[in-house]
Amino acid sequence: MTEKYRHDVTGACLTIWNCNAAMRNALSQSYYDGLMRGLERAARDPEIAAVVLAGEGGFFCSGGDLNTLRLRREMSEAERQAQIEKLSDIIRAIKACPKPVIAAVEGGAAGAGLSIAMACDIVVAAESARFTLAYVRAGLVPDGGATYSLMQAMPRATVARMAMMAEPLSADRMYTLGAVTEVVPDSRVVEAAQDMAGQLGKGPEQAIAAIKDLLNSAESATLAQQLDAERDAMAKALGGDEAQIGIKAFLNKETPVFR
């Protein structure tokens, strides 16, 4: 079987490609496996500072393959749940990866592809990209944490229109709402995401990982819980080598060199 993914390393950036361009990079078991392997590789490799997720052929990801979903109708509900859980595992892995994960969205992100993009720490989108939750057109509902991630970023009424009416949103609209980090010309999406990964590679690895943990916990923590989490993370950071380098450089009006 031809693998539906590819790993490229450029400097401190690992790019994980969805290589199913003929189907607008619909999700496949091969891509799931490759994405998980890539995230695990990034977590254990100190030379990798950030991960970029991208799709071949100018489209990020069209979501689940409807032919595959049609076959799942013949399964029991428990079996269907087990299959859907594979997507949930991907979302958890993106969130749990200690390195920042950047989505480079060309063309569009639809269905579960949108779920994957929204699970990333940073989303770089092409000017022409469209973001769509079209499940309802097939009598289905969002999965992969799409409703959770979108509700974190935008008003309920907007999410309701996306989910209930399959109304696509442009990259500019997503940026205005705060769901997209940066909008760039179509030809520069992957390059811009990799450049951002390079910038992260110059930063303090342990501090960035701790910041990602704090952002994850802030999504569900109370103020009291988050204050405690920030206190503990700050106390640990102050005692580390990165703080020693950073504080010394700041006081000397120098640029810190963490790697």
N, C-alpha and C positions, 0 to 999 in steps of 0.2 A: 504494500500500500504506500502511495506517495504521501510523505509527511505534509501536513497542512500548516506547518509553522517553520520559522527560521530564526536563529539567534545570531545577531551581529554585535560585536563589541568594538566601539570606537572610543578611545581614551577611557574615561571612567564611566561610560554609558553602555548599558546593555539594552539593545533594541530587540523586542520580541515581535516578530511579524506574523500576522495571520495571512496564510498563503492559500486562500481559496477564492481568488479573484473572479473566477468564472461564475461564482454564486454570490458575488459582492461580499465575500468573506463571511458567509454564514458560518455559524459555530459548528464545530465538529469535535469528536472525541480526540482526534489527533491534536487539534489546537488546544483543547483543555489540557492534555498531557504536556504539550510544549510550554504552555503558559505556566503551569505549576512547576515544571522543571526549571524554567527561567527564573521564577521568583525565588525558588530554593537556592539556585546558584547565586543570585544577587545577595541573598541573606548571608551566605557563608563566605563570599569572596570579598576581602577587604579592598581590592582594587576597583570594585564596582561601586560607584557612588549613587547612581540612580538608574531607573528602568524606564524605558519608553515603550509604549504599546502602539503599534501601527498596523495598517492593513495594506497589502499589495494592491496595485491597480487603481489607486486613487479613491478607495472607499474604506472607511474604518471597519464597520461591521454591520451587517443587515440583521443580526440576531439569529434566532433559531430557524432551522430548515423545516419548512412546513411539511415536507414529505416525511421527515423523521417524526414530527409531531403527530401526523396522521396515523403513523404506525403505532405510536404510543397509546392511541385510543383503544387498541385491542388489549392493552395490559390492564392488570388490576390497579386500583387506586394506589395501593401501597407501592407497587412497582413504578407507577408514574411519579410518585413522591421521591423515590430513590433516584430516578433519573434527573429530576429537577434539582435535587440536593447537590448534584455535581456543579451546577452553576452557583449555588449558594457557597460551595466550598471555594470556588474561584474568587468570589467577592470577599470572603473572609481572608483568603491568602493575600489579596491585594492590600487589604487593610492592615494585616499583620506583618507584612514585609517591612523590615526596619529601614529600608532605603525608600526614598520618595519614588512614587510611580506616576508617570506622566502619560496622559492619553494624547496622541497626535491624531486628531479627527479630521480626515479628509473626506470629502463627498458627503458622508452622513454617518450617524450612529442611530440605529433603529432597534426597537425591542430590547432584547438582552444585550445587544451591542451598546445601547444607551446605558443600561445598568452597569456594564463594565466600565464605560467611560466615567460615569458619575461616581464610581467607587474609587477612582484614582485621586491622588492628592492635588494634581494640577491637570487642567484640560486646556490644550492649545488647539484651536480650531481654525480651519480654513474659512475665508470670507464667504464662500458659497456653501459651506456645510449646513446640513439640516439635521435636526434632532427630533426623533419621532417615536411615540409609543403607539403603535398601530395594532396592538393585540386585539382590541375590541372589534376590529374589522373581521377577525376570524372567530369571534365569539369567545375570546380568551381574556385573561387578566395579566397585568404586569407581574414579573418575577425578578429575581436577582437583586432585590432591594431597591428597585427603581422608585417606587412610591416613597420609600423612606428617604433616599438621597435627594430626590427632587423637592420633597417637602422641607428638607433642611435648607434649601437654597432659594425657594421661590414661594409666592403666595398659593394657598390652597386652591383658589379659583383657577389659577393658571395651570396647576397640575391636573385639576379636574378636567379642564378642556383638553389637555394633552392625552389623558388616559381614557376619557369617556367619548371624545369626539375624534380621536386620532389626529389632532391638529398639530402639524409640525411647527417647530420654532427655528428661526434662523440663528446663525452663530452670533450675530449682533444682538439679537433679543436675549439669548442665553447669557451673553456677556453683561448686558444691562441689568439682568436679574441677579447676577453674581454666580451663576452656575458654571461659567466658562472663565478661565483665567486670562486668556489672551487670544485675540483674533489677528491672524496674519494672512498675507496673500496666499492664494492656493498653492503656488509653487514652493512655498517655504515652510510648510507645516512640520514635516519631519525634521528638517534642518533646525527650525526654531526650537522644537522640543529637545533635540539633542544638544543644542547650544545651552538651553536651560539646565540640562543634566550636567553639562560641563561646568556651569557656574556653581551648581550644588556640590560638584566634586572638589571645589576649592574650599568649601566650608568645613566646619567641625562635624565629623561623622556622628560622634556620640550625641552631641547636642541636637543635631537634626533628627536623629532617631527618637530622642526624648520628646522633642516638639511634636513629632508625628503621633507618639503615644498620647500626649496631652490633648491634641486635637481630636483624636478618636474618643477619648474618655469624655471630653466636653460635650459630645453629642447626646449623652444620656445622663451625665452627672448633675447633682445639685451644686449650687454655688459652694456650699460647705465642703462637699467631696472634692470639687475641683481645686479649691484653695489648698486643701491638704495635699492633693496630687502635685500641684505646682510647687508647694513648699518642699516636698520630698525630692522632686526632680531638681530644683534649684540648689538645694543643699548638696546633692550628689554632684552636680555639675561644678559647683564652686571648688570642690575638692579634687577635680580631675585635671589632667594634663592640658586639655584644650583650654580651660579657663586660664591656666597659667600663661599659655601662649597668647591668648586673646587679650587679656588684661594688660600684659606687659607691652604688647604691640600698640594698644590703644593709648596707654600712658606715654609711650615714646613717639606717638603720632606716626606709627609705621603700619604697613599692611601685614596682618597676621598670615603666617604660612602654617597651615594645619597639617598638610601632608608632605 
